Amino acid sequence: MKTWSCKCLWIGFALLIGVTGFFVVIGIQPKSSLLDPEIKLVRKFAAVNDPALAEMLERSVVFIPAGNFIRGNDAGNYNEGPLQKVYLDAFEIDRFEVTNIQYSRFLLATDNKPPPYWTGGAYPSGQADNPVVGISWEDANEYCTWVGKRMPTEAEWEKACRGPDGNLYPWGNRWNRQLANVDHWTSPLTQPERDGSPTAWANAWNLLQATPGADQLGLRPIGSYPAGASCYGVMDMVGNVSEWVYDWYNWGDYSQLPTRNPVNLEPEWNRVIRGSAWHDPAADLDQVAVSSLCSTRSSAHSISEPRTGFRCARSVNVEGN
């Protein structure tokens, strides 16, 4: 079984814009080393809280070409079937999850409230390039609109995760928890109760206040696991934060949805959440592997919680598309 099933060669180019710099990647990018210059630039700007980082990250997008991809999983949960080819028009999606420094810029321009783990309207020190969490669906949607983008659809998110060949995980078909930020810890002193209790969730909020050690539980800066990038070069689609997407959750499978540019618009009850998160107090390691599949679906009311963030997308007009 291949660990990297992308058959296409990398097709892309890097654009350095002004002093901020950003990369726009077209096509397939299966080598994590190609991401190193951009990630180093992010770290450099984040270390000094340079506000230019926010604009740089908003421009860091990945182009996903129009075409079919394999969606679903007949061997997974009932809501993941049927396995099928789905066609999507071309789109762009943020390479990284939206960060604290980006969201801070948004708050300065709007009347929105900061996440509950921020203090005095400011994100925790040293976390400029950490993904923002504790954001409701409405706030995530408003942010994406504010930057001239939109929420990705559920199908777009899955294609960006799986690539054209239907990978089970962003990097291939074998689970490797070292390629994502999913419950890394060593000391029991940093490990909260793992029973889903209110105390465990309160502790999860507290863990967001400080930057963890290398093997301790907590959020990581975006792009900390470049080898775990999807075949398109999209980062952190497993681990770090689960992500809101545009669709309403349909409480069923895909059998009644179209196979061309599907978007589920009802029932208006729960929104879809995609991707596993940095922490789950109620899960064991086997459950984490399942929740990290690109095909796994979950949902929630539009509330803030310590594991959920988002990224944005944008439609692309391609001639002949």
N, C-alpha and C positions, 0 to 999 in steps of 0.2 A: 504494500500500500504506500503510495507516494505521500511524502510530507509536504510537498509543494506541487500543486497540480496545475498551476498556470502554465499554459503551453506557449503563450505569446512572449516574444522578446519585449524588453522594456522599450517603450516609445515615449519620449518626453523631452522636455527642455526646462531650463531654469531661467527665471527672469529676476534680475536684481534691480529693484526700483528704488531710486534715491538712496538715502542712508539707512532706510529701514530694511529693505530687502525681503523678498518672499519668493516662494517657488510655486509655480503652477505646473502640475504634471498632467500630461495627456497619455492615456492608454494604460498599459500594464507596467508596474514597477516592482519586480520581485526581489530586489536586493536592498536589504536594510541599510547598507553602507551609503546608498544614494541619498538617504535622508539625513545623514550625519551633519552636513553643513547647515541645514536649516535648524536642526535641533540645537546645535551649538549656538547659533545666533539667538534662538529663543532664550537659552539659558543666560547669555550675556546681557540681554535687555532686561530679563526678569531680575537678575542680581541687583540691579540699581533701580528697579521699579520704573523703568523708562516708559512713559506713556505711549511712545511710538510702538511699543510691543502690541498694544491692542489693535491698532490699525494694521500692523503687519500680519497678525493672526487672522484678522477678518478677510485678508486677501489670500490667505493660504488655503487654496481649494484644490480639489482633485476633479478632473473631468472624467465622467463615466460615459462611454460612448453608447449610442442607441443600439438596441439589439435584445436578443433573448438571454435569459439566464434561468438556472434551475432553482425554483423556489419550493419550499416545503420539505417534509420529511415523513414518509409513510411509516417509519419505525419509531417516530417520536410520539409526542402527546397527540391526543385526538384533534387538537386545534391546529396542527401543523400540516395536515394533509389537504388534498392529495399532492404528491410530488408532481410538479408540472413545469413546462416551459412557460415563461411569462415574458412578454415584450415590454420594454420601457423605452420611451424617448430619451435622448441624451439629457444629462443634467450634471450639475456640479454639486459637490458636497464638501463641507469643511474637512480638512485633513485631521484637525484636532477637535476635541470637545471644547466648548466655550469656557474660557478661563475666568478667574476672579478679576484680573485686570480689565478684561473686555467688559465684563458685567458692571464693574465699577464705573467705567466710562458711560455706560448706558444709564446708570442710576443718577449720575450727575446731570444728565440731560432730561430726566423724566421725574415723575413723582413716585415711582415705584419704591417699595420697601426692600431693604437689604435682606439677605438670607439670615435665618435665626442664629447662626454661629458667628456672624460678623459682630464686631464691637464698635459702637459709635459710628456706624456706617462704613467701617473699613474692614477689609478682609484680614485674616491673620497674617502676622509678619512673616515674610519669606515665602509667601504662597501666591505670588503674582501669576505664576504659570501653572498653578493647580486648577483643575476643572472646578467650576462653581457648582454647588449642589444646593438642595433645599429650595428649588425653584418650582413653582407651580407650572402646569401646562400653559396657562394663560400668559404668565410672565415670559416663559420661553418663546411662545408664539409672538408676543409683542416685541421681544428683543430681535428676533429674526426679521420681522417686518421693519424695525427701526434701522437695521443695517442693510436694507434693500434685498433681503433674502426671504426665505420661507422655511417652515419645518419640512424635513424630508418625509415622504410617504413611507409607510411600512415596507412596501416592496422596494423602494429605492434604497432604504437602509440595508435590507437583506442582500441586494445585489452588490452594494459597496462592500459588504462583509464577505460574501462568498466568492466573488469573482465570476467569470464566465463559465467556469467548469463545475460550479456547485460545491465548492469546498465545504466541509462540515464546520471548520473553524477558519478564521481569517487567514491563517498561515498554511493550512492544509487539512488533512483528514485524521490526524492523530492528536489527541489531547496532550498538552504540555503546559502545566500550570506555571512553569518558569517564564513563559512568554507573555504573561499578563499579570496585572495587579489584582489578584484574587486571594484575599486572606493570607497574606504572608506575615508570619510572626515566629518568634523563637521563645521569648520569655513569657511564662504564664502571667506575669505581672501586667503585661500589655494586652492580655487576651480577655475580653469581656465575657460575661455569661453567654453561652451559646445555646440558648433555649428560646429565643424570640420574646423574652419577657420585656415588660416596660423598662426595667432597669438596664437591660442590654441595649435597648434602643436609645435610652438617655446617654449611656456611655458612648454609643456611636457618635452622637452629636459632640460629646466632649473630645473624642479622638480627632475631630476635625480642627480643633484649636491649635494643635501643634504639629510640626513636621516630624514624621516618624523616622526612626533609624532604618538602616538598609533592609533589615529583615523583620521589621515590626509592622503591626497593623496600622493602616492609615492610607489616605490618598497619596498619590504620587504626582509629580509634575507631568504634564502632557508629554507624550513621546518618550517616556522612560523605558519602553519596551519595543524598540524599533524592529527587532526580529519577529515581533508579533503583529506587524502591520499586515493589512490585507494585501492581496495580490495587486490591487490598484494603488497601494501606498497610503490607505486610510488607517489612522492610528487609533488604538485603544477601543476597538469595537468589542473586545472582551476585556472585562475588568475596568478598574478605575470607577467610572460611573455608569449606571444604567441610563438609558436615554429616552426621553419623550420623542414620539414621532407624531405625524399629523393625524393619522387615522383614529376613528372611534373603533373600539374593540367590538367584534361582531358576535362574540360568545359562541362561535362555531368554527368551522373549517373554511377552506377556500373554495369549496365546491360551487357556491353560488356567486362568486366574484368573477369579473371578467379577467381574461388572460392578457389583456393589453392595457397598460397604464392603470392598474387597479388602485382604487382608493375607497376605503370603506367609510361611509358617511352616517351609519346608524347601526344600532340604537345609540342615542346620545346619553350615554351613561358612564362608561369607562373609556379612558384613552389608552392606546397601546404604548407599552414600554418595551424597548428592545435592548439586548445586551446584558451581561452579568455585571456585578458591581464589586467594589473593593471589599465589601463585607456583607455577610448574611448571618446574623446571630442564630438562625434556626437551621442552617444547612451544614451537611458534612461534605467532605471532599468529593465524594461521588456525585452528590447533588450539584456541586459547583461545576463539575465537568458537563453535566447535562444542561444547566442553565446558561452555559457559555457557548452552546451551539449557535451558529448563525441563524438557525431556523426556529429557535425557541422563542415563544411569545409569552408575554405577561401583560397585565393591565392594572390600572389604578384610577381612582377618582383623582381629579386634578388638585392634588394636595402636595405640599412640600414635605420631603423626607430626606434623611441624610445620605441616601445612596443615589439619588436621581438628579441627573443633569441633562444636557442636550447638546446638539450641534445643529447647524443650519444647512440648507441646500438652496439651489437656485435652478430654475429651468433654463435651458440653453436652446436657442434657435439655431439649428444647423440646416443649411440649405439641403433640401431633398428629404429632410427628416419627416 
